[in-house]
Amino acid sequence: MPRIIDYATVVDLLTREGFKSLYFNSGAFGFAAGVETVSRGWIGEPDRSIREAAIPMVRQVGEPVVPRLVSGLMQVWRQDLPGAVWVMPKSHWAFEFEFGSRDWMPTAMDRIGVDWRQLAPLNISPAIEFQSSATGPFEYFAGELLTHLAQSDFQLIFPGLRTICTVHSRKQLWWTTADPKVAAGLDRVLPAPKSEISNFK
């Protein structure tokens, strides 16, 4: 079953792994300056808000967008990111339950067996940890995030594996990794340039 990871533990571990907090008390983390990384953006519909410099990183999927994004995410997790994944709002949980995701988040958390009442009042971002031995709850929750996020973004972090992924409210996944093997895995799962459509299995 998924479990809640205390925010102090999240910050301590990620700091020791070389990440930096981007916003105080939030679930938004990034790589420290000077770390060489590879980024990929998995998108559905063309998005004119993407800056020109990021266009070479973009990979586009066809309809149905959410199932294809989830399928690709699950492939990368199973094949290239062994271990747990942490899920956090890039704001904090109180915002999500008061504004950003209040209409759907409680039901989704009930479905995966997480006591959302512990998280709802917190203006910090403890992580929900999903183990790779039980992929079903994560696959479901990732689909809910991609389907319903409208005002905020979430972050996926793979502890010990130097890889993060933003679940964007525009139904997009933005990956950044410092591991060349993970970068190769991303391009294996979705190798098409932005002008082509990839078919996930």
C-alpha positions as CSV (number, residue, x, y, z in Angstrom):
1,M,0.0,0.0,0.0
2,P,1.2,3.6,-0.6
3,R,2.4,5.4,2.5
4,I,3.1,9.0,3.6
5,I,6.7,10.1,3.9
6,D,7.3,12.9,6.4
7,Y,8.3,16.2,4.8
8,A,11.5,16.5,6.9
9,T,12.6,13.1,5.7
10,V,11.9,14.1,2.1
11,V,13.9,17.3,2.4
12,D,16.8,15.6,4.2
13,L,17.1,12.8,1.7
14,L,16.8,14.9,-1.4
15,T,19.3,17.5,-0.1
16,R,21.8,14.7,0.5
17,E,21.2,13.5,-3.0
18,G,22.1,16.9,-4.4
19,F,18.6,18.3,-5.1
20,K,17.6,21.8,-4.1
21,S,14.2,23.0,-2.9
22,L,12.7,25.5,-5.4
23,Y,10.0,26.9,-3.1
24,F,9.9,26.9,0.7
25,N,7.8,24.1,2.1
26,S,6.8,22.9,-1.3
27,G,7.2,19.6,-3.2
28,A,9.1,21.3,-6.0
29,F,12.7,20.2,-6.2
30,G,15.4,20.6,-8.9
31,F,19.0,19.7,-9.6
32,A,21.7,21.8,-8.2
33,A,23.6,24.1,-10.5
34,G,26.3,22.5,-12.5
35,V,24.7,19.0,-12.7
36,E,24.5,17.8,-16.3
37,T,21.0,16.6,-17.1
38,V,18.8,15.5,-20.0
39,S,15.2,16.7,-20.2
40,R,12.2,15.4,-22.2
41,G,8.7,16.8,-22.4
42,W,5.9,14.4,-23.2
43,I,2.9,16.3,-24.5
44,G,-0.5,15.7,-26.2
45,E,-1.8,18.7,-28.1
46,P,0.7,21.2,-29.5
47,D,1.4,23.8,-26.8
48,R,2.5,27.3,-27.9
49,S,3.4,28.2,-24.4
50,I,6.5,26.0,-24.6
51,R,9.6,28.2,-25.0
52,E,11.5,27.8,-28.2
53,A,14.6,26.5,-26.5
54,A,12.7,23.6,-25.1
55,I,11.2,22.4,-28.5
56,P,13.9,19.9,-29.2
57,M,13.1,18.2,-25.9
58,V,9.4,17.7,-26.8
59,R,7.9,14.4,-27.7
60,Q,4.2,14.3,-28.8
61,V,1.7,11.5,-28.2
62,G,-1.6,11.0,-30.0
63,E,-5.0,10.3,-28.6
64,P,-6.0,9.1,-26.1
65,V,-3.4,11.3,-24.5
66,V,-3.8,10.4,-20.8
67,P,-3.7,6.6,-21.3
68,R,-0.6,6.9,-23.5
69,L,1.2,9.2,-21.1
70,V,0.4,6.8,-18.2
71,S,1.5,3.8,-20.3
72,G,4.8,5.5,-21.1
73,L,5.4,6.5,-17.5
74,M,4.8,3.0,-16.3
75,Q,7.2,1.5,-18.9
76,V,10.0,3.9,-17.8
77,W,9.3,3.1,-14.1
78,R,9.3,-0.6,-14.6
79,Q,12.3,-0.8,-16.9
80,D,14.6,2.0,-16.0
81,L,13.7,3.3,-12.5
82,P,13.6,0.3,-10.1
83,G,12.4,1.2,-6.7
84,A,9.9,3.6,-5.1
85,V,8.4,6.8,-6.6
86,W,7.4,9.8,-4.4
87,V,4.4,12.0,-5.5
88,M,4.2,15.5,-4.1
89,P,2.3,18.7,-5.0
90,K,4.6,21.4,-6.3
91,S,2.7,23.7,-4.0
92,H,1.6,22.1,-0.7
93,W,-1.3,19.8,0.3
94,A,-3.5,22.4,2.0
95,F,-3.6,24.3,-1.4
96,E,-4.6,21.1,-3.2
97,F,-7.4,20.2,-0.8
98,E,-8.7,23.8,-0.4
99,F,-8.5,24.9,-4.0
100,G,-6.5,23.0,-6.6
101,S,-7.8,19.5,-6.4
102,R,-10.5,19.5,-3.8
103,D,-13.3,18.2,-6.1
104,W,-11.5,14.9,-6.9
105,M,-8.5,14.3,-4.7
106,P,-10.2,12.9,-1.6
107,T,-11.9,10.2,-3.7
108,A,-8.7,9.3,-5.5
109,M,-6.8,9.0,-2.2
110,D,-9.6,6.8,-0.8
111,R,-9.2,4.5,-3.8
112,I,-5.4,4.1,-3.2
113,G,-5.8,3.7,0.6
114,V,-4.1,7.0,1.7
115,D,-5.7,8.9,4.6
116,W,-6.0,12.3,2.9
117,R,-7.3,13.8,6.1
118,Q,-3.7,13.7,7.4
119,L,-2.5,15.7,4.4
120,A,-5.4,18.2,3.9
121,P,-4.4,20.8,6.6
122,L,-0.6,20.8,5.8
123,N,1.1,23.8,4.2
124,I,4.0,21.5,3.5
125,S,4.5,18.7,1.0
126,P,5.0,15.2,2.5
127,A,5.4,12.6,-0.2
128,I,3.2,9.7,-1.0
129,E,5.4,6.7,-1.7
130,F,4.5,4.0,-4.1
131,Q,6.6,0.8,-4.2
132,S,7.4,-0.9,-7.5
133,S,6.0,-4.1,-6.1
134,A,2.5,-2.7,-6.3
135,T,2.1,-0.7,-9.5
136,G,-1.7,-0.6,-9.7
137,P,-2.3,2.2,-7.2
138,F,0.4,4.4,-8.8
139,E,-0.9,3.8,-12.3
140,Y,-4.4,4.8,-11.2
141,F,-3.2,7.9,-9.3
142,A,-1.0,9.1,-12.1
143,G,-4.0,8.8,-14.4
144,E,-6.1,10.8,-12.0
145,L,-3.4,13.6,-11.8
146,L,-3.1,13.8,-15.6
147,T,-6.9,13.8,-16.0
148,H,-7.9,16.3,-13.4
149,L,-5.1,18.7,-12.6
150,A,-6.1,22.2,-13.7
151,Q,-4.6,24.8,-11.4
152,S,-1.4,23.2,-10.2
153,D,1.4,20.7,-11.0
154,F,2.7,17.7,-9.2
155,Q,6.2,16.2,-9.0
156,L,7.4,12.7,-9.2
157,I,10.8,11.9,-7.6
158,F,12.6,8.5,-7.8
159,P,14.8,8.4,-4.7
160,G,18.4,7.5,-5.3
161,L,17.9,7.5,-9.1
162,R,18.6,11.1,-10.0
163,T,15.4,11.6,-11.9
164,I,12.4,13.8,-11.5
165,C,9.2,14.3,-13.5
166,T,6.6,17.1,-13.4
167,V,3.0,16.1,-13.9
168,H,1.8,19.3,-15.6
169,S,-1.7,20.6,-15.5
170,R,-1.8,20.7,-19.3
171,K,-1.7,16.9,-19.4
172,Q,2.1,16.8,-19.9
173,L,5.0,14.9,-18.3
174,W,8.3,16.8,-18.1
175,W,11.3,14.6,-17.2
176,T,14.7,15.6,-16.0
177,T,17.4,13.1,-15.3
178,A,21.1,13.1,-14.5
179,D,21.4,9.3,-15.4
180,P,22.3,8.6,-19.1
181,K,20.7,5.2,-18.8
182,V,17.4,6.7,-17.8
183,A,17.7,9.3,-20.6
184,A,18.2,6.4,-23.0
185,G,15.1,4.7,-21.6
186,L,13.0,7.8,-22.1
187,D,14.0,7.9,-25.7
188,R,13.4,4.2,-26.1
189,V,9.8,4.5,-24.9
190,L,9.0,7.6,-26.8
191,P,11.7,8.2,-29.5
192,A,9.6,10.2,-32.0
193,P,10.4,13.9,-32.7
194,K,7.7,16.4,-31.9
195,S,6.3,16.2,-35.4
196,E,5.5,12.5,-35.2
197,I,3.1,10.5,-33.2
198,S,4.2,7.5,-31.1
199,N,2.1,4.5,-30.4
200,F,2.6,3.1,-27.0
201,K,1.9,-0.6,-26.6
